[in-house]
Amino acid sequence: YSMEKWQSVISTLIEKNGGGNIAVYIQVTRGVAKRDFPPPAGLTQTVFLMANTLSTPKPEIYENGITCVSLDDNRWLRCHIKATALLGAVLLKHEGNQAGADEVVLFRDGYLTESSASNIAVVKNGVILCPPLDNLILGGITYELMMELARKAGMPLEVRRVHRREVKKADELWIMSSTKEVVPITRLDDKPVGHGDLAGKPGPLFRQMKKLFEDYKKSLPAA
C-alpha cells in the first residue's frame, strides 16, 4: 500500500474500534500459494490488521522496575526483520521466566543486543548508550522515539556497540517497546542495577525520559 492507503486503512480500523489508546497489529504476506520453499512469482499480497485496547504497565512497574537475567542471544542473524518466526525469542523469554525474571537481556559475542521482544538502553556516567540499528536487533518505533526525545531534550546519547561489562556496571538500564513504553530494569542477574542510594531503584535519567514520554503523548491529537 501507499502511505496514504496505510493511513486510511489504519484510521478506519481505529475508528471502528472506538478510538483512544489502541494497538494496531499489521501482518503482510507474500500471498497465497501451494506449500513449497520457493515462492512463485506474481502472487497478490495479503494484508491483515486487527486492533486491541493498549494497556500501559501499572504504575508500580515504573516505580519499582523489573527483574531481568542475562542470556546468550542465539537467534538468527536477521533480527532486524519483523517476522512471525518468533521461536528463538519465545524460547529465550520462557527461559528467563523459568529463572524467575520478567525479561531477558541478550548478548551476542559479548555485546548487548536487545530483549526477547523489546529494545534496551544503558545509562553510564550521564550518557544514554544505545545498540546500533543493525541486523542484530529489531529497531522498534519506541526505541527510535526514545532516541529522538533524548536528543531534542539535550540528553547525551551515543549509538554504538555496548559491551557486557558496561551493562554489568550500568547506572541505569531501560527496556522499551510499544506496549511497555519505557520501563526501568532494577535487577539484573539477581543483583541491583545502579550504585549507592540508587542501587535497585529507577534512576534520575529514567524519570526524565518518562516525563518526556508523558509530554509527548499529551501533544498527540486525540484519535
C-alpha positions in Angstrom: 0.0 0.0 0.0 1.0 3.6 -0.4 1.5 5.6 2.7 -1.9 7.3 2.1 -3.6 3.9 1.8 -2.0 2.7 5.1 -3.1 5.8 6.9 -6.7 5.4 5.6 -6.9 1.7 6.5 -5.4 2.2 10.0 -7.5 5.2 10.7 -10.7 3.3 9.7 -9.8 0.4 11.9 -9.1 2.6 14.9 -12.4 4.5 14.3 -14.4 1.2 14.1 -12.9 0.2 17.4 -13.8 3.3 19.3 -10.5 5.2 19.1 -8.4 6.0 22.1 -5.3 4.1 23.1 -5.4 1.4 20.5 -2.7 -1.1 19.4 -2.9 -2.0 15.7 -1.3 -5.3 14.6 -0.4 -5.4 10.9 0.7 -8.6 9.0 1.6 -8.7 5.4 2.4 -11.8 3.5 3.8 -12.5 0.0 0.4 -14.1 -0.9 -1.4 -17.4 -1.1 0.4 -20.3 -2.9 1.0 -24.0 -2.7 3.1 -25.1 0.2 6.7 -25.1 -1.1 10.0 -23.4 -0.3 10.5 -21.3 -3.5 7.6 -18.8 -3.6 6.2 -18.4 -7.1 6.2 -15.0 -8.9 3.1 -12.9 -9.5 1.3 -13.5 -6.1 -1.1 -11.0 -4.7 0.0 -9.9 -1.2 -2.4 -10.5 1.7 -2.9 -7.8 4.3 -4.3 -8.5 7.8 -4.9 -5.9 10.5 -6.5 -6.2 14.0 -6.9 -3.8 16.9 -6.8 -4.2 20.7 -7.0 -1.9 23.6 -3.5 -0.9 24.5 -2.9 -1.1 28.3 0.2 0.6 29.6 2.1 -1.0 32.6 0.8 -0.5 36.1 2.3 2.5 38.0 4.2 0.2 40.3 6.2 -1.1 37.3 7.6 2.4 36.7 8.2 2.9 40.4 9.9 -0.5 41.2 11.2 -1.6 37.8 11.5 -5.1 36.5 13.9 -8.0 37.0 16.0 -9.5 34.2 18.5 -12.2 33.6 21.4 -12.3 31.1 21.3 -14.8 28.3 23.3 -15.5 25.1 21.5 -14.3 22.0 21.2 -17.5 20.0 18.7 -16.2 17.4 19.3 -16.0 13.7 21.3 -13.1 12.1 18.3 -11.3 10.6 16.8 -9.9 13.8 16.0 -6.6 12.1 13.3 -8.3 10.1 9.9 -8.3 11.8 8.5 -11.7 11.0 6.2 -14.4 12.5 9.2 -16.7 13.1 9.5 -15.9 16.8 10.6 -19.3 18.1 14.0 -18.1 19.2 12.5 -15.1 21.1 9.8 -17.3 22.6 12.3 -19.8 24.0 14.6 -17.1 25.4 11.6 -15.3 27.1 10.5 -18.7 28.5 14.0 -19.4 29.9 14.0 -16.1 31.6 10.6 -16.6 33.1 11.7 -20.1 34.3 14.5 -18.3 36.1 12.0 -16.1 37.9 12.7 -13.0 35.8 10.3 -10.6 34.0 12.5 -10.4 30.9 15.9 -11.2 29.5 18.9 -9.1 28.5 20.6 -10.6 25.5 24.3 -10.6 24.5 25.9 -11.8 21.3 29.7 -12.2 21.2 29.9 -10.2 24.4 27.9 -7.2 23.2 24.3 -6.1 24.1 21.7 -6.7 21.5 18.1 -6.4 23.0 15.5 -8.3 24.9 13.2 -11.1 23.7 10.6 -8.6 22.5 11.9 -5.1 23.4 14.9 -2.8 23.0 17.3 -2.0 25.8 19.3 1.2 26.6 22.1 1.6 29.1 22.9 4.7 31.1 26.5 5.3 32.3 28.0 8.5 33.6 25.0 10.5 32.4 25.2 9.2 28.9 22.5 7.0 27.2 24.1 4.1 25.4 22.1 2.6 22.6 22.9 -0.5 20.5 23.0 0.4 16.8 20.1 -0.3 14.4 21.8 -3.1 12.5 20.8 -6.7 11.7 21.2 -7.9 15.3 18.2 -6.1 16.7 14.7 -5.2 15.7 14.6 -1.4 15.7 11.3 -0.7 17.5 9.5 2.6 16.9 9.5 3.2 20.7 13.3 2.8 20.7 13.7 5.3 17.9 11.2 7.7 19.6 13.3 7.5 22.9 16.4 8.5 21.0 14.6 11.3 19.3 13.1 12.6 22.5 16.5 12.4 24.2 18.3 14.4 21.5 15.6 17.1 21.5 15.9 17.4 25.3 19.7 17.7 25.0 20.3 14.4 26.9 23.8 12.9 26.0 23.3 9.9 23.8 25.6 7.5 21.9 24.6 4.9 19.4 27.3 2.2 19.4 28.0 -1.4 20.5 27.8 -1.7 24.2 30.0 -4.4 25.9 28.6 -6.7 28.5 30.9 -5.2 31.2 29.3 -1.8 30.6 25.9 -3.3 31.1 27.0 -5.0 34.3 28.3 -1.7 35.7 25.5 0.5 34.4 24.0 3.3 36.4 20.6 2.6 34.8 19.1 0.1 32.4 15.9 0.7 30.4 13.7 -1.6 28.4 11.2 -0.2 25.9 8.5 -1.3 23.4 5.2 -0.1 22.1 3.3 -1.9 25.0 5.8 -1.1 27.7 6.8 2.4 26.6 10.0 2.8 28.7 10.4 0.8 31.9 13.5 0.6 34.3 15.3 -2.6 34.8 16.3 -2.5 38.5 17.7 -6.0 39.0 19.9 -8.0 36.6 21.2 -11.5 37.4 19.9 -11.2 40.9 21.9 -8.0 41.6 20.6 -4.4 41.8 21.3 -2.1 38.9 23.0 1.1 39.8 25.1 2.3 42.6 24.9 3.9 46.1 21.5 5.0 47.3 20.0 4.5 43.8 21.0 0.8 43.5 18.0 -1.2 42.6 15.8 1.9 42.0 14.7 3.8 38.9 17.4 6.4 38.2 17.1 10.2 37.5 17.6 9.9 33.7 14.8 7.3 33.6 12.4 9.7 35.4 13.4 12.4 32.9 12.7 10.2 30.0 9.4 9.0 31.5 8.4 12.7 31.7 9.4 13.2 28.1 7.2 10.3 27.0 4.2 11.6 29.0 4.6 15.1 27.5 4.9 13.6 24.0 1.7 11.6 24.4 -0.1 14.7 25.6 1.0 16.5 22.5 -0.6 14.0 20.1 -4.0 14.7 18.6 -6.9 12.6 20.0 -7.7 9.6 17.9 
